[in-house]
Amino acid sequence: MDFLKNYYNSYDEDGRLLLQRGQVEYITTQKYIHEYLRDVEAGSILEIGAGTGRYSVSLAKEGYKVTAVELIEHNIEILKSKLNGTETISVLQGNAVDLSALSDNTFDMTLLLGPMYHLYSKEEKIRALSEAVRVTKPKGYILVAYCMNEATIIQFVFEQNRLHEVMDQHMLTEDWHCISEPKDLFELIRTEEIAELDDAVPVTRIKLIATDGATNYRRALIDNMDKDTFAKWVEYHLSVCERQDLVGASHHTLDILQKN
């Protein structure tokens, strides 16, 4: 847990999402959040692993009733600093694998946009997903974000010339799956593993989205685009982000589920 706390105590998550390359992930995620919020009436939202509140605060300022659960105290302090008291938002410190403070069938939409990055066993992932499903109303939506394996192999292992380092540290399986531990901070996954997690809980998958697609492969190019060109890049990205032949190579994905 100290690895995670130390990381987020010094990492500028808001700054990442404000860069043009980070905006692609944010714009895409917000697009699908709002698309499925239109299908529910009350608009009560839970965000598990709310971080510094990039999504929770924005949604609360739009008038939605939001509950934000976050593990890291430093992130909670930043989140609260963005509020002016007019928002309908509750902020709780808590862990994605134990939401016992929250009742069953409470929320119209549950966002799990960060915790799966930092859970290292299948059992932990299923526990977090099960908790998210439990607190969501029947027919409500659960949106789950993942960090993907293949983008890390291509960019970190090969582009950054870390192949010999990761091989010496036995961080790769024979079929090129990254092996992560808490000290590595991020857990990587493949699309077929996401499907296995979904099969373990009472949900129906609606869509699996590439939230940044090819964007992070060309970070400097994207960040240096002029406003009009960047808008066209986003338009292109949104036109292909649901294509399943491309999803597995994205750095981040969004699994959109509906509770049975």
C-alpha positions as CSV (number, residue, x, y, z in Angstrom):
1,M,0.0,0.0,0.0
2,D,2.9,2.4,0.7
3,F,4.0,2.1,-3.0
4,L,0.6,3.4,-4.1
5,K,0.4,6.1,-1.5
6,N,3.9,7.4,-2.3
7,Y,3.1,7.4,-6.0
8,Y,-0.1,9.4,-5.8
9,N,1.3,11.7,-3.1
10,S,3.7,13.1,-5.8
11,Y,1.9,12.3,-9.1
12,D,-0.1,15.1,-10.9
13,E,-3.1,13.1,-12.2
14,D,-5.0,16.2,-13.1
15,G,-2.1,17.5,-15.1
16,R,-2.0,14.2,-17.1
17,L,-5.7,14.5,-18.1
18,L,-5.2,18.2,-19.1
19,L,-2.5,17.4,-21.7
20,Q,-4.0,16.9,-25.1
21,R,-3.1,13.2,-25.0
22,G,-4.8,12.9,-21.6
23,Q,-7.8,14.8,-22.8
24,V,-8.5,12.0,-25.3
25,E,-9.0,9.5,-22.5
26,Y,-11.1,12.0,-20.5
27,I,-13.3,13.1,-23.4
28,T,-13.9,9.5,-24.4
29,T,-14.8,8.4,-20.9
30,Q,-17.1,11.4,-20.3
31,K,-18.8,10.7,-23.6
32,Y,-19.8,7.2,-22.5
33,I,-20.6,8.2,-19.0
34,H,-23.2,10.7,-20.3
35,E,-24.5,8.4,-22.9
36,Y,-25.5,5.9,-20.3
37,L,-26.6,8.4,-17.7
38,R,-29.4,9.3,-20.2
39,D,-30.8,5.8,-19.6
40,V,-31.3,6.2,-15.9
41,E,-33.7,8.6,-14.1
42,A,-32.3,9.6,-10.7
43,G,-28.7,10.1,-11.8
44,S,-27.1,8.9,-8.5
45,I,-23.4,8.1,-9.2
46,L,-20.7,6.3,-7.2
47,E,-17.1,6.7,-8.2
48,I,-14.8,4.2,-6.6
49,G,-11.2,5.3,-6.6
50,A,-12.2,8.9,-7.4
51,G,-8.6,10.1,-7.2
52,T,-8.4,13.9,-7.2
53,G,-12.0,14.2,-8.4
54,R,-11.6,14.9,-12.1
55,Y,-14.8,13.0,-12.9
56,S,-16.6,13.2,-9.6
57,V,-16.3,16.9,-9.2
58,S,-17.2,17.5,-12.8
59,L,-20.3,15.4,-12.5
60,A,-21.4,16.9,-9.2
61,K,-21.1,20.4,-10.7
62,E,-23.4,19.2,-13.5
63,G,-26.0,18.6,-10.8
64,Y,-25.7,14.8,-10.3
65,K,-25.8,13.3,-6.9
66,V,-22.3,11.9,-6.4
67,T,-20.6,9.7,-3.9
68,A,-16.8,9.6,-4.2
69,V,-14.8,6.9,-2.5
70,E,-11.0,7.3,-2.5
71,L,-8.2,5.4,-0.7
72,I,-5.4,8.0,-0.7
73,E,-5.9,10.9,1.8
74,H,-3.7,13.2,-0.3
75,N,-6.1,12.7,-3.2
76,I,-9.1,13.4,-1.0
77,E,-7.7,16.7,0.1
78,I,-7.2,17.8,-3.5
79,L,-10.7,16.6,-4.4
80,K,-12.3,18.6,-1.6
81,S,-10.4,21.7,-2.4
82,K,-12.2,21.8,-5.8
83,L,-15.7,22.0,-4.1
84,N,-17.5,25.3,-3.4
85,G,-20.3,23.8,-1.2
86,T,-23.0,23.9,-3.9
87,E,-22.4,20.4,-5.1
88,T,-24.4,17.4,-4.0
89,I,-21.4,15.1,-3.3
90,S,-20.3,12.9,-0.4
91,V,-16.6,12.0,-0.1
92,L,-15.5,8.9,1.7
93,Q,-12.2,7.2,2.4
94,G,-12.4,3.6,1.4
95,N,-11.1,0.6,-0.4
96,A,-12.5,-0.8,-3.7
97,V,-12.5,-4.3,-2.4
98,D,-14.6,-3.5,0.7
99,L,-17.5,-1.2,0.2
100,S,-19.4,-2.5,3.3
101,A,-20.2,1.1,4.3
102,L,-22.5,1.3,1.2
103,S,-25.8,-0.4,0.8
104,D,-26.9,-2.8,-1.9
105,N,-28.7,-1.5,-5.0
106,T,-28.1,2.2,-4.3
107,F,-26.5,3.8,-7.4
108,D,-27.7,4.3,-10.9
109,M,-24.2,4.3,-12.2
110,T,-20.9,3.1,-10.6
111,L,-17.5,4.2,-12.0
112,L,-14.5,2.1,-11.3
113,L,-12.0,4.1,-13.2
114,G,-8.7,3.5,-11.3
115,P,-8.7,0.6,-8.8
116,M,-8.3,-2.2,-11.4
117,Y,-4.9,-0.6,-12.3
118,H,-3.6,-1.5,-8.8
119,L,-5.2,-4.9,-8.0
120,Y,-2.8,-7.8,-8.7
121,S,-4.7,-11.0,-8.3
122,K,-7.8,-12.2,-10.1
123,E,-9.5,-12.7,-6.7
124,E,-8.9,-9.0,-5.8
125,K,-10.2,-7.9,-9.2
126,I,-13.4,-10.0,-8.9
127,R,-13.9,-8.7,-5.3
128,A,-13.7,-5.1,-6.4
129,L,-16.0,-5.8,-9.4
130,S,-18.4,-7.7,-7.2
131,E,-18.6,-4.8,-4.8
132,A,-19.2,-2.3,-7.6
133,V,-22.0,-4.5,-8.9
134,R,-23.5,-5.1,-5.5
135,V,-24.0,-1.4,-4.8
136,T,-25.4,-0.6,-8.2
137,K,-29.2,-0.8,-8.9
138,P,-30.6,-3.6,-11.1
139,K,-30.3,-2.4,-14.7
140,G,-27.8,0.2,-13.6
141,Y,-24.4,0.7,-15.3
142,I,-20.9,-0.1,-14.1
143,L,-18.0,1.4,-16.1
144,V,-14.6,-0.2,-15.4
145,A,-11.2,1.1,-16.6
146,Y,-8.2,-1.1,-17.3
147,C,-4.5,-0.7,-18.2
148,M,-3.7,-2.9,-21.2
149,N,-0.8,-5.3,-21.6
150,E,0.1,-4.9,-25.3
151,A,0.6,-1.2,-25.2
152,T,3.1,-1.6,-22.4
153,I,5.0,-4.3,-24.3
154,I,5.2,-2.1,-27.4
155,Q,6.0,1.2,-25.7
156,F,7.8,0.4,-22.4
157,V,9.6,-2.8,-23.3
158,F,10.6,-2.1,-26.8
159,E,10.3,1.6,-27.5
160,Q,12.0,2.6,-24.2
161,N,14.6,-0.2,-24.7
162,R,13.8,-2.0,-21.4
163,L,13.6,-5.5,-22.8
164,H,16.7,-6.9,-21.1
165,E,15.8,-5.2,-17.8
166,V,12.3,-6.7,-17.7
167,M,13.6,-10.1,-18.8
168,D,16.4,-10.1,-16.2
169,Q,13.7,-9.3,-13.5
170,H,11.4,-12.1,-14.8
171,M,8.6,-9.6,-15.5
172,L,7.4,-11.3,-18.7
173,T,5.7,-14.6,-19.3
174,E,6.5,-16.8,-22.3
175,D,3.5,-15.5,-24.1
176,W,4.5,-11.8,-23.5
177,H,2.2,-11.0,-20.6
178,C,3.7,-8.5,-18.1
179,I,4.0,-9.7,-14.5
180,S,3.3,-7.0,-12.0
181,E,3.7,-6.6,-8.3
182,P,2.7,-3.7,-6.0
183,K,6.1,-2.1,-6.3
184,D,5.5,-1.9,-10.1
185,L,2.3,0.2,-9.4
186,F,0.3,-0.9,-12.4
187,E,-1.3,-4.2,-13.3
188,L,-1.7,-5.0,-17.0
189,I,-4.5,-7.0,-18.6
190,R,-5.7,-8.4,-21.9
191,T,-9.2,-8.3,-23.3
192,E,-9.9,-12.0,-22.7
193,E,-9.0,-11.6,-19.0
194,I,-11.5,-8.7,-18.8
195,A,-14.2,-11.0,-20.2
196,E,-13.3,-13.6,-17.6
197,L,-13.9,-11.1,-14.8
198,D,-17.2,-10.1,-16.3
199,D,-18.3,-13.7,-16.4
200,A,-17.7,-13.9,-12.6
201,V,-20.4,-11.3,-11.8
202,P,-24.1,-10.8,-12.7
203,V,-23.7,-8.3,-15.5
204,T,-24.1,-8.0,-19.3
205,R,-21.4,-6.3,-21.2
206,I,-22.7,-3.4,-23.4
207,K,-19.4,-2.3,-24.9
208,L,-15.6,-2.5,-24.5
209,I,-14.1,0.8,-25.5
210,A,-10.5,1.9,-26.3
211,T,-10.4,5.2,-24.3
212,D,-7.1,6.5,-25.8
213,G,-6.5,4.1,-28.7
214,A,-3.4,5.1,-30.7
215,T,-3.0,8.4,-28.8
216,N,-0.3,7.5,-26.4
217,Y,1.9,5.9,-29.1
218,R,2.3,9.4,-30.5
219,R,2.3,11.5,-27.4
220,A,4.5,14.4,-28.7
221,L,2.6,14.6,-31.9
222,I,-0.7,14.7,-30.2
223,D,0.4,17.3,-27.6
224,N,1.8,19.6,-30.3
225,M,-1.3,19.5,-32.6
226,D,-3.0,22.8,-33.1
227,K,-6.6,23.1,-31.8
228,D,-8.3,22.3,-35.1
229,T,-6.1,19.3,-35.8
230,F,-6.5,18.0,-32.3
231,A,-10.3,18.2,-32.7
232,K,-10.0,16.1,-35.8
233,W,-7.9,13.6,-34.0
234,V,-10.5,13.2,-31.3
235,E,-13.2,12.9,-34.0
236,Y,-11.2,10.1,-35.7
237,H,-10.5,8.4,-32.4
238,L,-14.2,8.4,-31.4
239,S,-15.1,6.9,-34.8
240,V,-12.9,3.9,-34.2
241,C,-12.8,3.5,-30.4
242,E,-15.4,0.7,-30.4
243,R,-13.7,-1.4,-33.0
244,Q,-12.8,-4.6,-31.3
245,D,-9.8,-5.3,-33.6
246,L,-8.1,-2.2,-32.1
247,V,-9.2,-2.3,-28.5
248,G,-6.5,-4.6,-27.2
249,A,-3.7,-2.3,-28.3
250,S,-5.1,0.7,-26.5
251,H,-3.3,1.9,-23.4
252,H,-6.6,2.2,-21.5
253,T,-10.0,0.5,-22.0
254,L,-13.4,1.1,-20.6
255,D,-15.7,-1.9,-20.0
256,I,-19.3,-0.8,-19.9
257,L,-21.5,-3.2,-18.0
258,Q,-25.2,-3.4,-17.1
259,K,-26.2,-5.2,-13.9
260,N,-28.6,-8.0,-14.5
